[in-house]
């Protein structure tokens, strides 16, 4: 019984900073929905309220995003930007960050 309780406690502990990295999503869309959409919008366009609150938040669907290098997107996701964009370097794997960068870039092509 102690072993089962310990497993339960360990599972509950996955809400720590490493929880997102430990949860490998079935696809990048679910990762984006969990980590990015609350600020950047489900379809890559922040709501008007969010755009006013976070001056400079990009619209991923804009033509300008098509010219942003993937390396720049990976850097921003990894290290954050300013006071509003959090760093995900301790919460996501390098593969997840690269996948998110490609996913975000794809918004500008629609």
N, C-alpha and C positions, 0 to 999 in steps of 0.2 A: 504494500500500500504506500509506503514511503516513496518508492520509486515513481509511482504514478503521480503523486503530489508534486514531486520535484520536477517532473516533466511539465506539468501544468504551470508551475511557477516559472519555469524557463520559457515556456511558450508565451505567457503573459508578458514577460520581460522583453519580448521582441518589439515593443513600442519605443525602444531607445533609438538613438541617432542612427544606428546601423540597420534599423528595421527595413527601410526601403531597399537597401542593398541586399538584404537577405531574401527579400521577396522578388524573385525573378518573374516578371510579368509574362503572360502568354504572348503578348504583343506590345509594341511600343505605344500604341494608342491608349491602352489602359494605364501605362506609366505616365504618359502626358496628362491624362485625365486626373490622376491622383496627385501629381506634383506641380503641374503648371497651369492647368485650366482655371483655377480660382482667380488668378491674376490676368492671365493671357487670353482667357476665353476658350470655350470648347472648340471653336473653329479657328483659333489663332488671332482673333480680333478682340481686344479688351473692351469691356462695356464702357459707355460714356462716363459713368461714375468712376470706374477704375482709371480711365485715361486722365480724368481731372485730378484724381487723388495721387496718381503716380506720374508726374510729368516726365515725358520721354519714354514711357513704356512703349515698346515697338508693336506695330500691327504686323504680325507675321504674314498676312495676306498681301501686304503692299509690294509693289514692284521693286522698291528699294531693297527689300530683304533678299531678293534673288541674287544680288551682287555681294552679299555678306559672305565671307569665306567660312567654310565649315569650321576651320580652326578657331575663328573668332567666336563662333557660337559655342564650341566646346569649352573655350576659355571662360566665357561668361557663365555657362552652366557650372563649370568646375569651381571657379573662384568667386562668383557673384559679381555684382556691379553696384557701386554706390551703397546707399543705406537700405534700399528697397529689395534688391535682388539678392537672395541668400545664396551662399556657397553650398554646392551639393557634393563636394569632393569627399566628404566623410559619410555621405548618405547613399551615394550611387556608385556603381562600378564604372570603370572606364568604358566598358562596352555599353552600359546603359546611357552614359553621357553622350557617346558617339551616336547611338541610336536616336536619342532625343534631338540632337543637332540635325541629323538628316530628316527627321520627322518635321521639325520646325521649318526647315528650309523648303520642304515640299509644299507647305501652305502657300508660299509665294508663287507657285507654279499652277495654281488653280484659279 
